[in-house]
Amino acid sequence: MLNLSVLDQSTIVTGRPAGASIRESIRLAQYCESLDYARYWCAEHHNSDSQAGTAPEILIAAIAASTSRIRVGSAGIMLPHYSSLKVAEQFRVLDAIAPGRIDMGLGRAPGSDGRTAFALNPRADSAADEFPAAVRDLIHWTEGVKLVEGHPFRDIRAQPQGETRPEVWILGSSDFGAQVAAYFGLPFCYAHFITEGRGIEQAFQLYREGYRPSLAHPEPHGALCVWAVTAETEAEAARLFSSREISRLNRDKGIYAALPSPEEAAATVLSEGDKARIDRLRSRAIYGTPDVVGGKLRALATAHGITEIAILSTVHDPEARRRSYALLAAEFGLKP
């Protein structure tokens, strides 16, 4: 059985204030819980007119407090920006709000431009290189286990302690994240929506071959995060996808703007090069009717030996986005 989860970037769209995207994330999480999705993950981005999700730990708290069953977490916390102790404390508090329902997905990428990374952490030039050590310390503090012998912070504890703890994941779009996850015996989620599948085979091969069993995860557990949208008709799905076409085109040009509506996308003047880029994007994209999208997701899962996929759907109309998640839930037989 393929488990379905949700990734949400709190995408900013044209015609509505950025704060509306945060409130819509909370509503969508509640709706996806009613559809029986397994997890709801919040992304972290900074200094962007495209995404409002700058503080996933705050959004996770709001979602956790307003839901009762669905797991809630980060995809991810960009650890090089922060102190491992502070992140551990934040997620211990989140686990106290929703015991046993919190996921702590960790990433190494800045989720921003280089200057913003330095604004977040003046040591940004070396912090990314320290990612494995930061993950090690974070695992110990999250689990309430003393740090390694000789560590200067060995006797510090992350409060509040409790009977449950967040589940730690490593997120990535390269071999590095796969190797870190394997070394620490952690679940690994590959960002297919970033690479469009490039490098995925090698990443999972390195993950499984190098996996060192941990107490919490004796076997490797891989997952994918993909961009997908569905609708009742192929034409409507293509119309919804047109917003992403222009958004990706802009991003490739270094333009991080609000997501355009399908009408705005249709009115965009495109060069021949733009049209060729969109054709390539369409050839790899996952959109269409529920049976078409379901078939592509199942094929990905089979090809890469996974049982869990998180779905990212950046759609201008919140009702159309909810409808897409509902159609996928029905296609996969989720039982609310």
PLY file of the C-alpha trace (Angstrom):
ply
format ascii 1.0
element vertex 336
property float x
property float y
property float z
element edge 335
property int vertex1
property int vertex2
end_header
0.00 0.00 0.00
1.26 3.47 -0.91
0.92 6.03 1.88
0.18 9.62 0.81
1.33 12.74 2.63
1.37 16.47 1.89
4.15 19.03 1.47
3.04 22.66 1.73
5.22 25.66 0.86
2.53 28.21 1.84
2.79 29.54 -1.70
2.08 33.24 -2.21
-0.36 33.83 -5.08
-1.30 36.92 -7.03
-4.31 38.88 -5.84
-4.15 37.82 -2.19
-1.92 38.97 0.70
0.97 36.72 1.75
-0.59 36.16 5.18
-3.57 34.49 3.52
-1.24 31.69 2.39
-0.38 30.85 6.00
-4.05 30.73 7.00
-4.83 28.59 3.97
-2.09 26.15 5.05
-3.87 25.62 8.36
-7.21 25.06 6.62
-5.66 22.68 4.10
-4.01 20.64 6.85
-7.35 20.22 8.60
-8.96 19.20 5.31
-6.20 16.70 4.48
-6.60 15.16 7.91
-10.27 14.58 7.10
-9.12 12.81 3.91
-6.80 10.54 5.94
-3.45 11.72 4.60
-0.60 10.39 6.73
1.53 13.52 7.23
1.43 17.26 6.64
4.87 18.82 6.19
5.66 22.56 6.15
8.56 23.94 4.12
11.05 26.66 5.02
11.95 29.49 2.60
13.32 32.98 3.20
13.36 36.34 1.41
11.06 35.15 -1.36
7.94 36.66 -2.88
6.95 33.10 -3.83
6.62 31.41 -0.43
5.31 32.70 2.89
6.51 29.74 4.97
9.52 31.28 6.72
8.95 29.72 10.17
7.68 26.14 9.86
8.01 25.53 13.60
5.33 28.17 14.25
3.04 26.91 11.52
3.46 23.33 12.74
2.32 24.42 16.21
-0.83 26.02 14.82
-1.63 22.97 12.70
-0.85 20.49 15.48
-3.12 22.37 17.87
-6.00 22.40 15.38
-5.80 18.74 14.27
-5.99 15.46 16.16
-4.67 12.55 14.05
-2.46 13.58 11.16
1.31 13.71 11.72
2.66 17.24 11.35
6.22 18.28 10.65
8.88 20.14 8.73
10.21 19.57 5.25
12.34 20.91 6.29
14.09 22.85 8.96
17.22 24.23 7.25
19.55 23.27 10.08
22.64 25.34 9.10
20.70 28.49 9.98
20.19 27.47 13.62
21.53 26.06 16.86
20.81 22.35 17.20
19.78 22.88 20.81
17.23 25.52 19.91
15.72 23.33 17.19
15.56 20.40 19.63
13.77 22.59 22.19
11.29 23.84 19.59
10.40 20.33 18.51
10.24 19.01 22.06
7.63 21.73 22.69
5.80 20.73 19.50
5.79 17.12 20.66
4.27 18.27 23.96
1.48 19.98 21.97
0.80 16.87 19.85
2.51 13.87 21.50
3.67 11.26 19.02
2.53 13.23 15.95
5.54 15.43 15.18
8.05 14.90 12.36
11.33 16.83 12.27
12.54 16.86 8.68
16.02 18.39 8.33
17.73 19.89 5.31
21.11 21.39 4.53
20.19 23.76 1.70
19.73 27.45 2.58
16.16 27.76 1.26
17.22 31.25 0.19
19.98 33.21 -1.51
23.49 33.39 -0.10
23.14 36.85 1.40
19.98 35.84 3.25
21.77 32.76 4.59
24.36 35.06 6.16
21.62 37.28 7.58
20.17 34.20 9.28
23.53 32.91 10.47
26.76 34.94 10.25
28.63 31.61 10.14
26.84 30.49 7.00
30.11 29.88 5.18
30.97 26.95 7.46
27.59 25.90 8.89
26.64 23.69 5.95
29.87 21.72 6.34
28.96 21.08 9.99
25.57 19.59 9.07
26.40 15.97 10.05
27.67 17.01 13.50
24.63 19.26 13.98
22.33 16.34 13.09
24.17 14.10 15.58
23.71 16.60 18.41
20.10 17.22 17.47
19.27 13.52 17.57
20.76 13.21 21.06
18.93 16.27 22.39
15.66 15.23 20.79
15.86 11.74 22.24
16.96 12.95 25.67
20.30 11.12 25.42
23.57 12.68 26.58
25.84 14.01 23.85
29.06 12.18 22.99
31.78 11.92 25.61
33.89 15.06 25.77
31.27 17.29 24.10
31.27 20.72 25.80
27.47 20.67 26.00
27.13 17.05 27.12
25.15 17.83 30.30
22.63 20.18 28.66
19.10 18.80 28.22
16.45 19.94 25.76
13.15 20.53 27.53
10.40 19.60 27.84
11.20 15.92 28.23
8.34 13.52 27.53
7.32 9.96 26.83
7.26 10.53 23.08
9.68 12.31 20.75
9.67 13.79 17.24
10.54 11.47 14.39
13.70 12.74 12.67
13.96 12.67 8.85
16.67 13.78 6.46
15.47 15.55 3.33
17.58 16.06 0.25
17.95 16.30 -3.49
21.50 14.92 -3.71
23.72 12.05 -2.60
24.85 13.97 0.50
21.50 13.89 2.29
21.08 10.21 1.43
24.47 9.40 2.98
23.77 11.40 6.15
20.43 9.60 6.57
22.11 6.24 6.04
24.88 6.98 8.54
22.49 7.94 11.35
19.87 5.30 10.54
17.13 7.81 9.69
14.25 7.90 7.19
15.16 9.73 3.96
12.86 11.72 1.67
14.14 12.62 -1.79
12.97 15.94 -3.27
11.83 14.72 -6.68
9.97 18.01 -7.21
13.30 19.87 -7.22
15.35 17.57 -9.44
12.45 16.15 -11.51
13.94 12.73 -10.82
17.55 13.36 -11.80
19.98 11.52 -9.54
17.28 9.65 -7.63
18.53 6.14 -8.42
22.04 6.81 -7.12
20.76 8.60 -4.01
18.56 5.68 -2.97
21.28 3.16 -3.83
23.76 4.97 -1.56
21.10 5.25 1.14
20.27 1.56 1.18
23.80 0.25 0.71
25.23 2.47 3.44
22.35 2.20 5.90
23.34 1.65 9.54
20.35 0.34 11.51
19.19 2.45 14.43
17.00 1.50 17.37
14.05 3.51 16.02
14.59 2.45 12.40
16.19 -0.99 12.03
15.45 -0.92 8.29
15.91 1.92 5.77
12.75 3.88 4.98
12.76 5.95 1.79
10.11 8.33 0.56
9.61 10.74 -2.32
8.24 14.26 -2.45
6.73 15.05 -5.85
4.81 17.89 -7.44
1.43 16.74 -8.73
-2.05 18.06 -9.39
-5.21 16.40 -10.59
-8.70 17.42 -11.71
-11.81 15.79 -13.14
-10.66 16.44 -16.73
-7.30 16.55 -18.47
-8.08 20.05 -19.71
-8.76 21.39 -16.21
-5.60 19.77 -14.84
-3.59 21.37 -17.64
-5.18 24.73 -16.86
-4.18 24.43 -13.19
-0.69 23.32 -14.19
-0.20 26.43 -16.34
0.41 28.49 -13.20
3.36 26.25 -12.31
4.69 26.46 -15.86
5.13 30.22 -15.60
6.33 30.01 -12.00
9.09 27.53 -12.93
9.99 29.59 -15.97
10.37 32.66 -13.77
12.38 30.76 -11.17
14.83 29.55 -13.80
15.37 33.21 -14.69
16.00 34.11 -11.04
12.56 35.68 -10.60
10.80 34.57 -7.40
7.34 36.05 -7.83
3.84 35.26 -6.62
2.17 32.32 -8.34
0.11 33.61 -11.29
-3.47 32.56 -11.93
-4.18 30.37 -14.98
-5.62 33.46 -16.67
-2.42 35.41 -16.00
-0.37 32.45 -17.20
-2.35 32.31 -20.44
-1.70 36.01 -21.04
2.08 35.69 -20.56
4.09 36.48 -23.69
6.56 33.67 -24.30
9.69 33.52 -26.41
10.51 30.45 -28.48
13.02 29.47 -25.81
10.35 29.82 -23.13
7.99 27.60 -25.11
10.68 24.94 -25.50
11.39 25.02 -21.76
7.67 24.62 -20.97
7.41 21.69 -23.39
10.25 19.94 -21.54
8.58 20.69 -18.20
5.27 19.26 -19.40
6.95 16.06 -20.57
8.15 15.32 -17.05
5.29 16.79 -15.02
2.71 14.84 -13.04
-0.75 16.22 -13.77
-3.98 15.00 -15.29
-7.03 13.02 -14.25
-6.81 10.96 -11.03
-6.14 7.68 -12.85
-3.29 9.23 -14.86
-1.67 10.87 -11.82
-2.25 7.77 -9.71
-0.59 5.61 -12.34
2.50 7.85 -12.45
2.81 7.90 -8.66
2.48 4.13 -8.43
5.10 3.71 -11.16
7.52 5.98 -9.26
6.94 4.04 -6.06
7.55 0.70 -7.78
10.63 1.92 -9.64
12.30 3.17 -6.47
11.02 0.65 -3.94
9.20 3.10 -1.70
5.87 3.01 0.13
5.38 6.72 0.86
4.98 9.81 -1.32
4.41 13.40 -0.20
2.47 15.53 -2.68
3.20 19.21 -3.32
0.45 21.02 -5.25
1.02 24.72 -5.92
-2.33 25.87 -7.28
-3.64 29.43 -7.42
-7.21 28.61 -6.34
-7.33 27.07 -2.83
-10.57 25.26 -3.62
-9.01 23.64 -6.70
-6.04 22.58 -4.58
-8.31 20.98 -1.99
-10.22 19.26 -4.79
-6.96 17.84 -6.16
-6.05 16.32 -2.80
-9.58 14.92 -2.46
-9.43 13.28 -5.89
-6.06 11.70 -5.09
-7.38 10.43 -1.76
-10.26 8.75 -3.59
-7.92 7.32 -6.25
-5.78 5.67 -3.58
-8.68 4.55 -1.43
-7.87 6.59 1.64
-10.53 6.11 4.28
-11.42 9.20 6.36
0 1
1 2
2 3
3 4
4 5
5 6
6 7
7 8
8 9
9 10
10 11
11 12
12 13
13 14
14 15
15 16
16 17
17 18
18 19
19 20
20 21
21 22
22 23
23 24
24 25
25 26
26 27
27 28
28 29
29 30
30 31
31 32
32 33
33 34
34 35
35 36
36 37
37 38
38 39
39 40
40 41
41 42
42 43
43 44
44 45
45 46
46 47
47 48
48 49
49 50
50 51
51 52
52 53
53 54
54 55
55 56
56 57
57 58
58 59
59 60
60 61
61 62
62 63
63 64
64 65
65 66
66 67
67 68
68 69
69 70
70 71
71 72
72 73
73 74
74 75
75 76
76 77
77 78
78 79
79 80
80 81
81 82
82 83
83 84
84 85
85 86
86 87
87 88
88 89
89 90
90 91
91 92
92 93
93 94
94 95
95 96
96 97
97 98
98 99
99 100
100 101
101 102
102 103
103 104
104 105
105 106
106 107
107 108
108 109
109 110
110 111
111 112
112 113
113 114
114 115
115 116
116 117
117 118
118 119
119 120
120 121
121 122
122 123
123 124
124 125
125 126
126 127
127 128
128 129
129 130
130 131
131 132
132 133
133 134
134 135
135 136
136 137
137 138
138 139
139 140
140 141
141 142
142 143
143 144
144 145
145 146
146 147
147 148
148 149
149 150
150 151
151 152
152 153
153 154
154 155
155 156
156 157
157 158
158 159
159 160
160 161
161 162
162 163
163 164
164 165
165 166
166 167
167 168
168 169
169 170
170 171
171 172
172 173
173 174
174 175
175 176
176 177
177 178
178 179
179 180
180 181
181 182
182 183
183 184
184 185
185 186
186 187
187 188
188 189
189 190
190 191
191 192
192 193
193 194
194 195
195 196
196 197
197 198
198 199
199 200
200 201
201 202
202 203
203 204
204 205
205 206
206 207
207 208
208 209
209 210
210 211
211 212
212 213
213 214
214 215
215 216
216 217
217 218
218 219
219 220
220 221
221 222
222 223
223 224
224 225
225 226
226 227
227 228
228 229
229 230
230 231
231 232
232 233
233 234
234 235
235 236
236 237
237 238
238 239
239 240
240 241
241 242
242 243
243 244
244 245
245 246
246 247
247 248
248 249
249 250
250 251
251 252
252 253
253 254
254 255
255 256
256 257
257 258
258 259
259 260
260 261
261 262
262 263
263 264
264 265
265 266
266 267
267 268
268 269
269 270
270 271
271 272
272 273
273 274
274 275
275 276
276 277
277 278
278 279
279 280
280 281
281 282
282 283
283 284
284 285
285 286
286 287
287 288
288 289
289 290
290 291
291 292
292 293
293 294
294 295
295 296
296 297
297 298
298 299
299 300
300 301
301 302
302 303
303 304
304 305
305 306
306 307
307 308
308 309
309 310
310 311
311 312
312 313
313 314
314 315
315 316
316 317
317 318
318 319
319 320
320 321
321 322
322 323
323 324
324 325
325 326
326 327
327 328
328 329
329 330
330 331
331 332
332 333
333 334
334 335
